[in-house]
Amino acid sequence: MEQRGPVAALERIAYLLERELGEPHRIRAYRRAAQRLAALSPDELRQRIAAGTLTELPDVGPKTALVATQAAGRVPDELARLEAAAPFPLVPGGEVVRGWLRGDLHVHSDWSDGTASIEAMARAAIGSGHSYMCLSDHSPSLTVARGLTTARLRAQLDVVARLNAELAPFRILSGIEVDILEDGTLDQDDDVLAGLDVVVASVHSKLRMPRDAMTRRLVRAVANPRVDVLGHVTGRLITGGRGQRPGSEFDAGLVFEACARFGVAVEINSRPERLDPPTRLLALADELGCLFAIDSDAHAPGQLDFLDHGAARAQARGIPRDRIVNAREVADLLSWTGRG
């Protein structure tokens, strides 16, 4: 028995639960138990499994102890059950487009409202076959999501630089999901945005403002030279724990024409509770010649697989590879954003 067996089993269960948007408290329990066991020496872990004393440790309960004990000699029952039930891919029909994708431009960490460290997200992205991911935590005005102040964002960039040295050739791109404020300006200093690899701009507040005002708001943001991707453009919610929410009203033709004119990619947000833009607007953006970014908007490692949803939608629409910006290799992507 090796230490990585029990730890890996606990982490894999958490990953599979994240893919299916499982109950957050269950996911946290498996992640915390994995972290607790990973901190033990191999000898202590073996001794505790043999003696049945894993539950004496903080963060290890009867269910997670059972998984760890079973993993010492075989595949744990709970892991086998989840693996058997898990669809790979999450949805069919997008395999070709999914194979094109080199990375993910919208990923969150526990620096804002994600549940995992930057390193954990990066290692999961590597495991998913990515060659890069863009770390795009929230900006300051989104306090409910622990949006990053300028000082915290600069500190995060130091962590990214260190991890890039360790994980090369995989690349963590520096980025942000910056809030589009009510007047269309961006919720971060311009000089800070200029130093990032990729900027995703999204609306998170006052989603029900009048149609004309929302149109002006989005077009002004898209015209900002710092913006690379327009995130979850309608803001709708169609399912999930946060309930349903209709999309914002705006002149989609004007907004997507601005995206095409200024070279801003329209995000195909792959979260199952968003699937944004709706099919009608996705078709319009395609007809107007927009670029696209197929993003997971992952807040946990297992959610990186949400890309399957976006890939299936893009493939059904027949969007070509050369108009999907994260189908590009990292050098070409950064050349496009102007940070190459």
LODORO-135683 format. One record per residue (C-alpha): x, y, z. Coordinates in steps of 0.001 Angstrom, whole numbers. Layout:
<atoms>
+---------+---------+---------+
:      c1 :      c2 :      c3 :
+---------+---------+---------+
:       X :       Y :       Z :
...
+---------+---------+---------+
</atoms>
This chain:
<atoms>
+---------+---------+---------+
:      c1 :      c2 :      c3 :
+---------+---------+---------+
:       0 :       0 :       0 :
:    1294 :    3443 :    -893 :
:     201 :    6765 :     557 :
:   -1010 :    7976 :   -2819 :
:   -3653 :    5213 :   -2959 :
:   -5980 :    6474 :    -203 :
:   -5309 :   10127 :    -977 :
:   -5857 :    9664 :   -4699 :
:   -9087 :    7749 :   -4073 :
:  -10486 :   10516 :   -1884 :
:   -9486 :   13162 :   -4404 :
:  -10999 :   11182 :   -7275 :
:  -14323 :   10866 :   -5472 :
:  -14357 :   14626 :   -4891 :
:  -13537 :   15192 :   -8569 :
:  -16395 :   13000 :   -9755 :
:  -18824 :   14701 :   -7372 :
:  -17705 :   18093 :   -8679 :
:  -18405 :   16990 :  -12269 :
:  -22031 :   16304 :  -11343 :
:  -22427 :   19436 :   -9183 :
:  -22771 :   17260 :   -6104 :
:  -23544 :   18498 :   -2622 :
:  -20798 :   20952 :   -1579 :
:  -20511 :   19608 :    1967 :
:  -19811 :   16089 :     654 :
:  -17155 :   17350 :   -1717 :
:  -15500 :   19373 :    1042 :
:  -15454 :   16308 :    3288 :
:  -13533 :   14227 :     748 :
:  -11155 :   17058 :    -140 :
:  -10377 :   17807 :    3518 :
:   -9816 :   14154 :    4337 :
:   -7459 :   13849 :    1374 :
:   -5490 :   16867 :    2552 :
:   -5300 :   15522 :    6085 :
:   -3990 :   12124 :    4959 :
:   -1580 :   13662 :    2475 :
:      90 :   15443 :    5410 :
:     885 :   12153 :    7153 :
:    4061 :   10217 :    6631 :
:    3589 :    6949 :    4707 :
:    4419 :    4974 :    7834 :
:    1847 :    6750 :   10005 :
:    -826 :    6342 :    7341 :
:    -147 :    2592 :    7095 :
:    -207 :    2232 :   10876 :
:   -3473 :    4110 :   11266 :
:   -5151 :    2115 :    8523 :
:   -4015 :   -1134 :   10129 :
:   -5123 :      -3 :   13594 :
:   -8411 :    1512 :   12395 :
:   -7596 :    4898 :   13944 :
:   -8064 :    7203 :   10939 :
:  -11200 :    8724 :   12470 :
:   -9129 :   10031 :   15374 :
:   -7727 :   12584 :   12923 :
:   -9460 :   15909 :   12343 :
:  -11402 :   16062 :    9032 :
:  -11601 :   12263 :    8699 :
:  -15017 :   10735 :    9339 :
:  -16313 :    7172 :    9071 :
:  -17113 :    7397 :    5331 :
:  -13804 :    8923 :    4286 :
:  -11911 :    6542 :    6593 :
:  -13655 :    3600 :    4931 :
:  -12642 :    4842 :    1490 :
:   -9026 :    5275 :    2592 :
:   -8945 :    1832 :    4236 :
:  -10405 :      93 :    1199 :
:   -8018 :    1994 :   -1097 :
:   -5099 :     391 :     704 :
:   -5833 :   -2832 :   -1113 :
:   -8450 :   -2293 :   -3820 :
:  -10780 :     178 :   -5486 :
:  -13095 :    1582 :   -2789 :
:  -16795 :     770 :   -3163 :
:  -17864 :    4426 :   -3352 :
:  -15276 :    5211 :   -6001 :
:  -16284 :    2187 :   -8079 :
:  -19943 :    3258 :   -7884 :
:  -19197 :    6821 :   -9000 :
:  -16873 :    5717 :  -11804 :
:  -19501 :    3333 :  -13147 :
:  -22161 :    6058 :  -13149 :
:  -20006 :    8871 :  -14544 :
:  -20465 :    9670 :  -18243 :
:  -17299 :   10346 :  -20238 :
:  -17731 :   12779 :  -21923 :
:  -20345 :   14545 :  -19814 :
:  -22491 :   14973 :  -22926 :
:  -22000 :   13360 :  -26348 :
:  -21621 :   15162 :  -29628 :
:  -18692 :   17454 :  -28977 :
:  -15761 :   15082 :  -29155 :
:  -14202 :   16654 :  -32247 :
:  -14310 :   20205 :  -30904 :
:  -13222 :   19061 :  -27452 :
:  -10169 :   17524 :  -29062 :
:   -9296 :   20893 :  -30592 :
:   -9163 :   22730 :  -27274 :
:   -5679 :   23418 :  -25957 :
:   -6741 :   25213 :  -22793 :
:   -9441 :   26924 :  -20758 :
:   -9671 :   30713 :  -20387 :
:  -12085 :   30945 :  -17445 :
:  -11007 :   29118 :  -14284 :
:  -11420 :   30158 :  -10637 :
:   -9394 :   29262 :   -7553 :
:   -9821 :   29601 :   -3810 :
:   -8361 :   33099 :   -4069 :
:  -11912 :   34160 :   -4921 :
:  -14955 :   31858 :   -4920 :
:  -13355 :   28643 :   -6138 :
:  -12862 :   25688 :   -3810 :
:   -9341 :   24567 :   -4765 :
:   -5877 :   26047 :   -4817 :
:   -4275 :   27402 :   -7977 :
:   -1926 :   24432 :   -8028 :
:   -4781 :   21931 :   -7664 :
:   -6654 :   23549 :  -10544 :
:   -3516 :   23562 :  -12686 :
:   -2729 :   19904 :  -11991 :
:   -6326 :   18958 :  -12802 :
:   -6025 :   20903 :  -16068 :
:   -2850 :   18981 :  -16887 :
:   -4720 :   15756 :  -16155 :
:   -7450 :   16880 :  -18556 :
:   -4892 :   17208 :  -21345 :
:   -4675 :   21000 :  -21381 :
:   -1446 :   22782 :  -22197 :
:   -2609 :   25978 :  -20463 :
:   -5352 :   27484 :  -18346 :
:   -6153 :   31084 :  -17577 :
:   -6607 :   31884 :  -13909 :
:   -9536 :   34306 :  -13919 :
:  -10618 :   35051 :  -10373 :
:  -13099 :   37826 :   -9688 :
:  -12414 :   41559 :   -9387 :
:  -12879 :   43767 :   -6287 :
:  -16521 :   44860 :   -6590 :
:  -17777 :   41284 :   -6375 :
:  -17237 :   41101 :   -2630 :
:  -19574 :   38126 :   -2226 :
:  -17062 :   36142 :   -4312 :
:  -14000 :   37557 :   -2501 :
:  -12971 :   39543 :   -5548 :
:   -9270 :   40370 :   -5698 :
:   -8066 :   43849 :   -4874 :
:   -5140 :   45164 :   -6882 :
:   -2779 :   44166 :   -4070 :
:   -4149 :   40613 :   -3872 :
:   -4027 :   40234 :   -7646 :
:    -375 :   41298 :   -7696 :
:     362 :   38771 :   -4948 :
:   -1429 :   36102 :   -6981 :
:     812 :   36849 :   -9950 :
:    3841 :   35911 :   -7835 :
:    2239 :   32540 :   -7055 :
:    1482 :   32002 :  -10749 :
:    5093 :   32745 :  -11693 :
:    6385 :   30236 :   -9146 :
:    3980 :   27519 :  -10274 :
:    4809 :   28109 :  -13928 :
:    8447 :   27403 :  -13138 :
:    7443 :   24132 :  -11471 :
:    4817 :   22956 :  -13957 :
:    6476 :   23860 :  -17281 :
:    5767 :   23265 :  -20110 :
:    2197 :   23654 :  -18834 :
:    1347 :   27350 :  -18542 :
:    -929 :   29158 :  -16105 :
:   -1946 :   32332 :  -17882 :
:   -2409 :   35381 :  -15682 :
:   -5909 :   36722 :  -15964 :
:   -9067 :   37978 :  -14336 :
:  -12816 :   37855 :  -14700 :
:  -13287 :   41581 :  -14390 :
:  -16708 :   42989 :  -13615 :
:  -18329 :   45241 :  -16184 :
:  -19615 :   48080 :  -14056 :
:  -22960 :   49765 :  -14620 :
:  -21488 :   52414 :  -16912 :
:  -19480 :   49887 :  -18952 :
:  -16114 :   50601 :  -17351 :
:  -14038 :   47801 :  -15850 :
:  -13576 :   46975 :  -12192 :
:   -9771 :   47070 :  -12105 :
:   -6957 :   49523 :  -12793 :
:   -6044 :   49803 :  -16458 :
:   -2326 :   49348 :  -15827 :
:   -3036 :   46107 :  -13940 :
:   -5224 :   44762 :  -16749 :
:   -2540 :   45672 :  -19283 :
:    -101 :   43323 :  -17547 :
:   -2371 :   40249 :  -17651 :
:   -2293 :   37575 :  -20322 :
:   -6081 :   37319 :  -20771 :
:   -8976 :   39486 :  -19571 :
:  -12506 :   38053 :  -19392 :
:  -15137 :   40760 :  -18796 :
:  -18542 :   39816 :  -17383 :
:  -21655 :   41398 :  -15880 :
:  -22584 :   40219 :  -12392 :
:  -24736 :   43080 :  -11083 :
:  -27881 :   44949 :  -12165 :
:  -28676 :   42275 :  -14714 :
:  -32211 :   43597 :  -15188 :
:  -31265 :   47140 :  -16214 :
:  -33149 :   48535 :  -19267 :
:  -32317 :   47091 :  -22675 :
:  -30729 :   50247 :  -24130 :
:  -28629 :   50864 :  -21035 :
:  -27414 :   47242 :  -20977 :
:  -26539 :   47460 :  -24658 :
:  -24430 :   50578 :  -24047 :
:  -22843 :   48918 :  -21032 :
:  -21763 :   45829 :  -22974 :
:  -20627 :   47685 :  -26088 :
:  -18479 :   50064 :  -24042 :
:  -16810 :   47129 :  -22324 :
:  -16232 :   45281 :  -25587 :
:  -14645 :   48402 :  -27095 :
:  -12137 :   48559 :  -24238 :
:   -8775 :   47425 :  -25656 :
:   -8010 :   45452 :  -22472 :
:  -10941 :   43057 :  -22966 :
:  -10289 :   39741 :  -24741 :
:  -13389 :   37679 :  -23907 :
:  -16996 :   38665 :  -23153 :
:  -18085 :   36256 :  -20433 :
:  -21551 :   34621 :  -19990 :
:  -23162 :   37413 :  -21948 :
:  -26807 :   37133 :  -20803 :
:  -26113 :   36120 :  -17194 :
:  -28975 :   33636 :  -17297 :
:  -29389 :   30643 :  -14979 :
:  -31415 :   27731 :  -16278 :
:  -30997 :   25153 :  -13507 :
:  -29018 :   24396 :  -10359 :
:  -28871 :   25348 :   -6727 :
:  -29180 :   29086 :   -7364 :
:  -32491 :   28606 :   -9139 :
:  -33470 :   30043 :  -12497 :
:  -32869 :   33575 :  -13756 :
:  -33779 :   35091 :  -17122 :
:  -31026 :   36577 :  -19237 :
:  -30381 :   40288 :  -19495 :
:  -32111 :   42229 :  -22282 :
:  -29851 :   43970 :  -24818 :
:  -29450 :   44480 :  -28557 :
:  -27501 :   41315 :  -29287 :
:  -26825 :   42349 :  -32877 :
:  -25061 :   45529 :  -31782 :
:  -23120 :   43768 :  -29035 :
:  -21913 :   40935 :  -31261 :
:  -21091 :   43341 :  -34090 :
:  -18902 :   45175 :  -31583 :
:  -17268 :   41875 :  -30586 :
:  -16520 :   41104 :  -34239 :
:  -15221 :   44618 :  -34878 :
:  -12929 :   44773 :  -31852 :
:  -11799 :   41144 :  -31972 :
:  -13354 :   40174 :  -28636 :
:  -14291 :   36505 :  -28303 :
:  -17829 :   35631 :  -27229 :
:  -17642 :   33099 :  -24436 :
:  -19520 :   29831 :  -24802 :
:  -19912 :   29350 :  -21080 :
:  -20055 :   25622 :  -20417 :
:  -21457 :   25541 :  -16892 :
:  -24615 :   23409 :  -17098 :
:  -26625 :   25983 :  -15146 :
:  -25626 :   28726 :  -17613 :
:  -25053 :   27313 :  -21136 :
:  -24702 :   30941 :  -22161 :
:  -25331 :   32354 :  -24750 :
:  -28661 :   30712 :  -25556 :
:  -28855 :   28851 :  -28868 :
:  -30508 :   31748 :  -30703 :
:  -27775 :   34184 :  -29652 :
:  -25011 :   31676 :  -30318 :
:  -26297 :   31393 :  -33876 :
:  -26398 :   35180 :  -34233 :
:  -22827 :   35590 :  -32967 :
:  -21720 :   32908 :  -35413 :
:  -23538 :   34579 :  -38316 :
:  -21861 :   37907 :  -37490 :
:  -18407 :   36297 :  -37653 :
:  -17497 :   36458 :  -33965 :
:  -14610 :   34634 :  -32390 :
:  -15456 :   32274 :  -29528 :
:  -13872 :   31006 :  -26317 :
:  -15253 :   27713 :  -25013 :
:  -14751 :   27978 :  -21254 :
:  -15630 :   25834 :  -18268 :
:  -16017 :   28640 :  -15692 :
:  -14757 :   25947 :  -13320 :
:  -14768 :   26630 :   -9581 :
:  -13415 :   23175 :   -8678 :
:  -11133 :   20616 :  -10377 :
:  -13908 :   18287 :  -11531 :
:  -15741 :   21166 :  -13174 :
:  -13026 :   21528 :  -15799 :
:  -14886 :   18735 :  -17589 :
:  -17803 :   21122 :  -18145 :
:  -16019 :   21979 :  -21400 :
:  -17825 :   18964 :  -22856 :
:  -21072 :   20967 :  -22779 :
:  -19624 :   23925 :  -24661 :
:  -17819 :   21716 :  -27153 :
:  -21058 :   19895 :  -27977 :
:  -22858 :   23198 :  -28580 :
:  -20073 :   24543 :  -30798 :
:  -19919 :   21298 :  -32777 :
:  -23687 :   21259 :  -33279 :
:  -23473 :   24805 :  -34614 :
:  -20553 :   23940 :  -36881 :
:  -18242 :   26631 :  -35535 :
:  -14851 :   26180 :  -37231 :
:  -11646 :   25616 :  -35324 :
:  -10013 :   28857 :  -36485 :
:  -12709 :   30914 :  -34736 :
:  -12246 :   29224 :  -31347 :
:   -9444 :   31118 :  -29643 :
:   -8607 :   28458 :  -27055 :
:   -8116 :   25918 :  -29822 :
:   -4871 :   27816 :  -30458 :
:   -1503 :   26952 :  -29008 :
:    -423 :   29261 :  -26238 :
:    1956 :   31364 :  -28354 :
:    -749 :   32000 :  -30948 :
:   -3284 :   32777 :  -28238 :
:    -998 :   35352 :  -26628 :
:    -233 :   36835 :  -29998 :
:   -3977 :   37325 :  -30418 :
:   -4395 :   38978 :  -27018 :
:   -1373 :   41174 :  -27701 :
:     599 :   39805 :  -24748 :
:    2817 :   37474 :  -26752 :
+---------+---------+---------+
</atoms>
